[in-house]
Amino acid sequence: MKVELVTALKRQATKILADLHLTKEPVLITEHGKPSAYLVDVEDYEFMQNRLTILEGIARGERAIIENRTSTLEEAKESMSKWLK
């Protein structure tokens, strides 16, 4: 992973962004020697957001199973039948 100082980002934003688009490698921005932010390519960010949405759905399903908030197929069909007519 590439690391850049915030001052370098201020001075060389166009070059840093061009490199980011070319390599698709995230850039860690530091301020006063400490991590401050990540720059990531738009496509990579959107991919990560989609993956996070999927993982959150799986976690909700697992929680429902643990809390016994599930239905059989027949119960689900019956419950949904009013919506499908």
Distance bins in CASP14 RR format, pairs under 12 A and 6 or more apart:
PFRMAT RR
TARGET T0000
AUTHOR 0000-0000-0000
RMODE 2
METHOD distances of the structure
MODEL  1
1 20 0 0 0 0 0 1 0 0 0 0 0
1 23 0 0 0 0 0 1 0 0 0 0 0
1 24 0 0 0 0 0 1 0 0 0 0 0
1 25 1 0 0 1 0 0 0 0 0 0 0
1 26 1 0 1 0 0 0 0 0 0 0 0
1 27 1 0 0 1 0 0 0 0 0 0 0
1 28 1 0 1 0 0 0 0 0 0 0 0
1 29 0 0 0 0 0 1 0 0 0 0 0
1 30 0 0 0 0 0 1 0 0 0 0 0
1 35 0 0 0 0 0 1 0 0 0 0 0
1 38 0 0 0 0 1 0 0 0 0 0 0
1 39 0 0 0 0 0 1 0 0 0 0 0
1 40 0 0 0 0 0 1 0 0 0 0 0
2 8 0 0 0 0 0 1 0 0 0 0 0
2 9 0 0 0 0 0 1 0 0 0 0 0
2 15 0 0 0 0 0 1 0 0 0 0 0
2 16 0 0 0 0 1 0 0 0 0 0 0
2 17 0 0 0 0 0 1 0 0 0 0 0
2 19 1 0 0 1 0 0 0 0 0 0 0
2 20 0 0 0 0 1 0 0 0 0 0 0
2 22 0 0 0 0 0 1 0 0 0 0 0
2 23 1 0 0 1 0 0 0 0 0 0 0
2 24 0 0 0 0 0 1 0 0 0 0 0
2 25 1 0 1 0 0 0 0 0 0 0 0
2 26 1 0 0 1 0 0 0 0 0 0 0
2 27 1 0 1 0 0 0 0 0 0 0 0
2 28 1 0 0 1 0 0 0 0 0 0 0
2 29 0 0 0 0 1 0 0 0 0 0 0
2 30 0 0 0 0 0 1 0 0 0 0 0
2 38 0 0 0 0 0 1 0 0 0 0 0
2 39 0 0 0 0 1 0 0 0 0 0 0
2 40 0 0 0 0 0 1 0 0 0 0 0
3 9 0 0 0 0 0 1 0 0 0 0 0
3 16 0 0 0 0 0 1 0 0 0 0 0
3 25 0 0 0 0 0 1 0 0 0 0 0
3 26 0 0 0 0 0 1 0 0 0 0 0
3 27 1 0 0 1 0 0 0 0 0 0 0
3 28 1 0 1 0 0 0 0 0 0 0 0
3 29 0 0 0 0 1 0 0 0 0 0 0
3 30 1 0 0 1 0 0 0 0 0 0 0
3 31 0 0 0 0 0 1 0 0 0 0 0
3 33 0 0 0 0 1 0 0 0 0 0 0
3 34 0 0 0 0 0 1 0 0 0 0 0
3 35 0 0 0 0 1 0 0 0 0 0 0
3 36 0 0 0 0 0 1 0 0 0 0 0
3 37 0 0 0 0 0 1 0 0 0 0 0
3 38 0 0 0 0 0 1 0 0 0 0 0
3 39 0 0 0 0 0 1 0 0 0 0 0
4 10 0 0 0 0 0 1 0 0 0 0 0
4 11 0 0 0 0 0 1 0 0 0 0 0
4 12 0 0 0 0 1 0 0 0 0 0 0
4 13 0 0 0 0 1 0 0 0 0 0 0
4 15 0 0 0 0 0 1 0 0 0 0 0
4 16 1 0 1 0 0 0 0 0 0 0 0
4 17 0 0 0 0 0 1 0 0 0 0 0
4 19 0 0 0 0 1 0 0 0 0 0 0
4 20 0 0 0 0 1 0 0 0 0 0 0
4 25 0 0 0 0 0 1 0 0 0 0 0
4 26 0 0 0 0 0 1 0 0 0 0 0
4 27 1 0 1 0 0 0 0 0 0 0 0
4 28 1 0 0 1 0 0 0 0 0 0 0
4 29 1 0 1 0 0 0 0 0 0 0 0
4 30 1 0 0 1 0 0 0 0 0 0 0
4 31 0 0 0 0 0 1 0 0 0 0 0
4 33 0 0 0 0 0 1 0 0 0 0 0
4 35 0 0 0 0 0 1 0 0 0 0 0
4 36 0 0 0 0 0 1 0 0 0 0 0
4 37 0 0 0 0 0 1 0 0 0 0 0
4 38 0 0 0 0 0 1 0 0 0 0 0
4 39 0 0 0 0 1 0 0 0 0 0 0
5 11 0 0 0 0 1 0 0 0 0 0 0
5 12 0 0 0 0 1 0 0 0 0 0 0
5 16 0 0 0 0 0 1 0 0 0 0 0
5 27 0 0 0 0 0 1 0 0 0 0 0
5 28 0 0 0 0 0 1 0 0 0 0 0
5 29 1 0 0 1 0 0 0 0 0 0 0
5 30 1 0 1 0 0 0 0 0 0 0 0
5 31 1 0 0 1 0 0 0 0 0 0 0
5 32 0 0 0 0 1 0 0 0 0 0 0
5 33 1 0 0 1 0 0 0 0 0 0 0
5 34 0 0 0 0 0 1 0 0 0 0 0
5 35 0 0 0 0 0 1 0 0 0 0 0
5 36 0 0 0 0 1 0 0 0 0 0 0
5 37 0 0 0 0 0 1 0 0 0 0 0
6 12 0 0 0 0 0 1 0 0 0 0 0
6 13 0 0 0 0 0 1 0 0 0 0 0
6 16 0 0 0 0 0 1 0 0 0 0 0
6 27 0 0 0 0 0 1 0 0 0 0 0
6 28 0 0 0 0 0 1 0 0 0 0 0
6 29 1 0 1 0 0 0 0 0 0 0 0
6 30 1 0 0 1 0 0 0 0 0 0 0
6 31 1 0 1 0 0 0 0 0 0 0 0
6 32 0 0 0 0 1 0 0 0 0 0 0
6 33 0 0 0 0 1 0 0 0 0 0 0
6 34 0 0 0 0 0 1 0 0 0 0 0
6 35 0 0 0 0 0 1 0 0 0 0 0
6 36 1 0 0 1 0 0 0 0 0 0 0
6 37 0 0 0 0 1 0 0 0 0 0 0
6 39 0 0 0 0 0 1 0 0 0 0 0
7 13 0 0 0 0 0 1 0 0 0 0 0
7 16 0 0 0 0 0 1 0 0 0 0 0
7 29 0 0 0 0 1 0 0 0 0 0 0
7 30 0 0 0 0 1 0 0 0 0 0 0
7 31 0 0 0 0 1 0 0 0 0 0 0
7 32 0 0 0 0 0 1 0 0 0 0 0
7 33 0 0 0 0 0 1 0 0 0 0 0
7 36 0 0 0 0 0 1 0 0 0 0 0
8 14 0 0 0 0 0 1 0 0 0 0 0
8 15 0 0 0 0 1 0 0 0 0 0 0
8 16 1 0 0 1 0 0 0 0 0 0 0
8 19 0 0 0 0 0 1 0 0 0 0 0
8 27 0 0 0 0 1 0 0 0 0 0 0
8 28 0 0 0 0 0 1 0 0 0 0 0
8 29 0 0 0 0 1 0 0 0 0 0 0
8 30 0 0 0 0 1 0 0 0 0 0 0
8 31 0 0 0 0 0 1 0 0 0 0 0
8 39 0 0 0 0 0 1 0 0 0 0 0
9 15 0 0 0 0 1 0 0 0 0 0 0
9 16 1 0 1 0 0 0 0 0 0 0 0
9 17 0 0 0 0 1 0 0 0 0 0 0
9 19 0 0 0 0 0 1 0 0 0 0 0
9 20 0 0 0 0 0 1 0 0 0 0 0
9 27 0 0 0 0 1 0 0 0 0 0 0
9 28 0 0 0 0 0 1 0 0 0 0 0
9 29 1 0 1 0 0 0 0 0 0 0 0
9 30 0 0 0 0 1 0 0 0 0 0 0
9 31 0 0 0 0 1 0 0 0 0 0 0
9 36 0 0 0 0 1 0 0 0 0 0 0
9 37 0 0 0 0 1 0 0 0 0 0 0
9 38 0 0 0 0 0 1 0 0 0 0 0
9 39 1 0 0 1 0 0 0 0 0 0 0
10 16 0 0 0 0 1 0 0 0 0 0 0
10 29 0 0 0 0 0 1 0 0 0 0 0
10 31 0 0 0 0 0 1 0 0 0 0 0
12 18 0 0 0 0 1 0 0 0 0 0 0
12 19 0 0 0 0 1 0 0 0 0 0 0
12 20 0 0 0 0 0 1 0 0 0 0 0
12 27 0 0 0 0 0 1 0 0 0 0 0
12 29 0 0 0 0 0 1 0 0 0 0 0
13 19 0 0 0 0 0 1 0 0 0 0 0
13 20 0 0 0 0 0 1 0 0 0 0 0
13 27 0 0 0 0 0 1 0 0 0 0 0
13 29 0 0 0 0 0 1 0 0 0 0 0
13 39 0 0 0 0 1 0 0 0 0 0 0
14 20 0 0 0 0 0 1 0 0 0 0 0
14 21 0 0 0 0 0 1 0 0 0 0 0
15 21 0 0 0 0 0 1 0 0 0 0 0
15 22 0 0 0 0 0 1 0 0 0 0 0
15 27 0 0 0 0 0 1 0 0 0 0 0
16 22 0 0 0 0 0 1 0 0 0 0 0
16 23 0 0 0 0 0 1 0 0 0 0 0
16 25 0 0 0 0 0 1 0 0 0 0 0
16 26 0 0 0 0 0 1 0 0 0 0 0
16 27 1 0 0 1 0 0 0 0 0 0 0
16 28 0 0 0 0 0 1 0 0 0 0 0
16 29 0 0 0 0 1 0 0 0 0 0 0
16 39 1 0 0 1 0 0 0 0 0 0 0
17 23 0 0 0 0 0 1 0 0 0 0 0
17 27 0 0 0 0 1 0 0 0 0 0 0
17 39 1 0 0 1 0 0 0 0 0 0 0
17 40 0 0 0 0 0 1 0 0 0 0 0
17 41 0 0 0 0 1 0 0 0 0 0 0
17 42 0 0 0 0 0 1 0 0 0 0 0
18 27 0 0 0 0 0 1 0 0 0 0 0
18 39 0 0 0 0 0 1 0 0 0 0 0
18 41 0 0 0 0 0 1 0 0 0 0 0
19 25 1 0 0 1 0 0 0 0 0 0 0
19 26 0 0 0 0 0 1 0 0 0 0 0
19 27 1 0 0 1 0 0 0 0 0 0 0
19 39 0 0 0 0 1 0 0 0 0 0 0
19 41 0 0 0 0 0 1 0 0 0 0 0
20 26 1 0 0 1 0 0 0 0 0 0 0
20 27 1 0 1 0 0 0 0 0 0 0 0
20 28 0 0 0 0 0 1 0 0 0 0 0
20 29 0 0 0 0 0 1 0 0 0 0 0
20 38 0 0 0 0 0 1 0 0 0 0 0
20 39 1 0 1 0 0 0 0 0 0 0 0
20 40 1 0 0 1 0 0 0 0 0 0 0
20 41 1 0 1 0 0 0 0 0 0 0 0
20 42 0 0 0 0 1 0 0 0 0 0 0
20 43 0 0 0 0 0 1 0 0 0 0 0
20 44 0 0 0 0 1 0 0 0 0 0 0
20 45 0 0 0 0 0 1 0 0 0 0 0
21 27 0 0 0 0 0 1 0 0 0 0 0
21 39 0 0 0 0 0 1 0 0 0 0 0
21 40 0 0 0 0 0 1 0 0 0 0 0
21 41 1 0 0 1 0 0 0 0 0 0 0
21 42 0 0 0 0 1 0 0 0 0 0 0
21 43 0 0 0 0 1 0 0 0 0 0 0
21 44 0 0 0 0 0 1 0 0 0 0 0
22 41 0 0 0 0 1 0 0 0 0 0 0
23 39 0 0 0 0 0 1 0 0 0 0 0
23 40 0 0 0 0 0 1 0 0 0 0 0
23 41 0 0 0 0 1 0 0 0 0 0 0
23 44 0 0 0 0 0 1 0 0 0 0 0
24 39 0 0 0 0 0 1 0 0 0 0 0
24 40 0 0 0 0 1 0 0 0 0 0 0
24 41 1 0 1 0 0 0 0 0 0 0 0
24 42 0 0 0 0 0 1 0 0 0 0 0
24 43 0 0 0 0 1 0 0 0 0 0 0
24 44 1 0 0 1 0 0 0 0 0 0 0
24 45 0 0 0 0 0 1 0 0 0 0 0
24 47 0 0 0 0 0 1 0 0 0 0 0
25 38 0 0 0 0 0 1 0 0 0 0 0
25 39 0 0 0 0 1 0 0 0 0 0 0
25 40 0 0 0 0 1 0 0 0 0 0 0
25 41 0 0 0 0 1 0 0 0 0 0 0
25 44 0 0 0 0 1 0 0 0 0 0 0
26 35 0 0 0 0 0 1 0 0 0 0 0
26 37 0 0 0 0 0 1 0 0 0 0 0
26 38 1 0 1 0 0 0 0 0 0 0 0
26 39 1 0 0 1 0 0 0 0 0 0 0
26 40 1 0 1 0 0 0 0 0 0 0 0
26 41 1 0 0 1 0 0 0 0 0 0 0
26 44 1 0 0 1 0 0 0 0 0 0 0
26 45 0 0 0 0 1 0 0 0 0 0 0
26 48 0 0 0 0 0 1 0 0 0 0 0
27 35 0 0 0 0 0 1 0 0 0 0 0
27 36 0 0 0 0 0 1 0 0 0 0 0
27 37 0 0 0 0 1 0 0 0 0 0 0
27 38 1 0 0 1 0 0 0 0 0 0 0
27 39 1 0 1 0 0 0 0 0 0 0 0
27 40 1 0 0 1 0 0 0 0 0 0 0
27 41 0 0 0 0 1 0 0 0 0 0 0
27 44 0 0 0 0 0 1 0 0 0 0 0
28 34 0 0 0 0 0 1 0 0 0 0 0
28 35 1 0 1 0 0 0 0 0 0 0 0
28 36 0 0 0 0 1 0 0 0 0 0 0
28 37 1 0 0 1 0 0 0 0 0 0 0
28 38 1 0 1 0 0 0 0 0 0 0 0
28 39 0 0 0 0 1 0 0 0 0 0 0
28 40 0 0 0 0 0 1 0 0 0 0 0
29 35 1 0 0 1 0 0 0 0 0 0 0
29 36 1 0 1 0 0 0 0 0 0 0 0
29 37 1 0 1 0 0 0 0 0 0 0 0
29 38 1 0 0 1 0 0 0 0 0 0 0
29 39 1 0 0 1 0 0 0 0 0 0 0
29 40 0 0 0 0 0 1 0 0 0 0 0
30 36 1 0 1 0 0 0 0 0 0 0 0
30 37 0 0 0 0 1 0 0 0 0 0 0
30 38 0 0 0 0 0 1 0 0 0 0 0
30 39 0 0 0 0 0 1 0 0 0 0 0
31 37 0 0 0 0 1 0 0 0 0 0 0
38 44 0 0 0 0 0 1 0 0 0 0 0
38 45 0 0 0 0 1 0 0 0 0 0 0
38 48 0 0 0 0 0 1 0 0 0 0 0
39 45 0 0 0 0 1 0 0 0 0 0 0
40 46 0 0 0 0 1 0 0 0 0 0 0
40 47 0 0 0 0 1 0 0 0 0 0 0
40 48 1 0 0 1 0 0 0 0 0 0 0
40 49 0 0 0 0 0 1 0 0 0 0 0
41 47 0 0 0 0 1 0 0 0 0 0 0
41 48 0 0 0 0 0 1 0 0 0 0 0
42 48 0 0 0 0 0 1 0 0 0 0 0
42 49 0 0 0 0 0 1 0 0 0 0 0
43 49 0 0 0 0 0 1 0 0 0 0 0
43 50 0 0 0 0 0 1 0 0 0 0 0
44 50 0 0 0 0 0 1 0 0 0 0 0
44 51 0 0 0 0 0 1 0 0 0 0 0
45 51 0 0 0 0 0 1 0 0 0 0 0
45 52 0 0 0 0 0 1 0 0 0 0 0
46 52 0 0 0 0 0 1 0 0 0 0 0
46 53 0 0 0 0 0 1 0 0 0 0 0
47 53 0 0 0 0 0 1 0 0 0 0 0
47 54 0 0 0 0 0 1 0 0 0 0 0
48 54 0 0 0 0 0 1 0 0 0 0 0
48 55 0 0 0 0 0 1 0 0 0 0 0
49 55 0 0 0 0 0 1 0 0 0 0 0
49 56 0 0 0 0 0 1 0 0 0 0 0
50 56 0 0 0 0 0 1 0 0 0 0 0
50 57 0 0 0 0 0 1 0 0 0 0 0
51 57 0 0 0 0 0 1 0 0 0 0 0
51 58 0 0 0 0 0 1 0 0 0 0 0
52 58 0 0 0 0 0 1 0 0 0 0 0
52 59 0 0 0 0 0 1 0 0 0 0 0
53 59 0 0 0 0 0 1 0 0 0 0 0
53 60 0 0 0 0 0 1 0 0 0 0 0
54 60 0 0 0 0 0 1 0 0 0 0 0
54 61 0 0 0 0 0 1 0 0 0 0 0
55 61 0 0 0 0 0 1 0 0 0 0 0
55 62 0 0 0 0 0 1 0 0 0 0 0
56 62 0 0 0 0 0 1 0 0 0 0 0
56 63 0 0 0 0 0 1 0 0 0 0 0
57 63 0 0 0 0 1 0 0 0 0 0 0
57 64 0 0 0 0 1 0 0 0 0 0 0
58 64 0 0 0 0 0 1 0 0 0 0 0
58 65 0 0 0 0 0 1 0 0 0 0 0
59 65 0 0 0 0 0 1 0 0 0 0 0
59 66 0 0 0 0 0 1 0 0 0 0 0
60 66 0 0 0 0 0 1 0 0 0 0 0
60 67 0 0 0 0 0 1 0 0 0 0 0
60 69 0 0 0 0 1 0 0 0 0 0 0
60 70 0 0 0 0 0 1 0 0 0 0 0
61 67 0 0 0 0 1 0 0 0 0 0 0
61 68 0 0 0 0 0 1 0 0 0 0 0
61 69 0 0 0 0 1 0 0 0 0 0 0
61 70 0 0 0 0 1 0 0 0 0 0 0
62 69 0 0 0 0 0 1 0 0 0 0 0
62 70 0 0 0 0 0 1 0 0 0 0 0
63 69 0 0 0 0 1 0 0 0 0 0 0
63 70 0 0 0 0 0 1 0 0 0 0 0
64 70 1 0 1 0 0 0 0 0 0 0 0
64 71 0 0 0 0 1 0 0 0 0 0 0
65 71 0 0 0 0 0 1 0 0 0 0 0
69 75 0 0 0 0 0 1 0 0 0 0 0
70 76 0 0 0 0 1 0 0 0 0 0 0
71 77 0 0 0 0 1 0 0 0 0 0 0
71 78 0 0 0 0 1 0 0 0 0 0 0
71 79 1 0 0 1 0 0 0 0 0 0 0
71 80 0 0 0 0 1 0 0 0 0 0 0
72 78 0 0 0 0 1 0 0 0 0 0 0
72 79 0 0 0 0 0 1 0 0 0 0 0
73 79 0 0 0 0 0 1 0 0 0 0 0
73 80 0 0 0 0 0 1 0 0 0 0 0
74 80 0 0 0 0 0 1 0 0 0 0 0
74 81 0 0 0 0 0 1 0 0 0 0 0
75 81 0 0 0 0 0 1 0 0 0 0 0
76 83 0 0 0 0 0 1 0 0 0 0 0
76 84 0 0 0 0 0 1 0 0 0 0 0
77 83 0 0 0 0 0 1 0 0 0 0 0
77 84 0 0 0 0 1 0 0 0 0 0 0
78 84 0 0 0 0 0 1 0 0 0 0 0
END
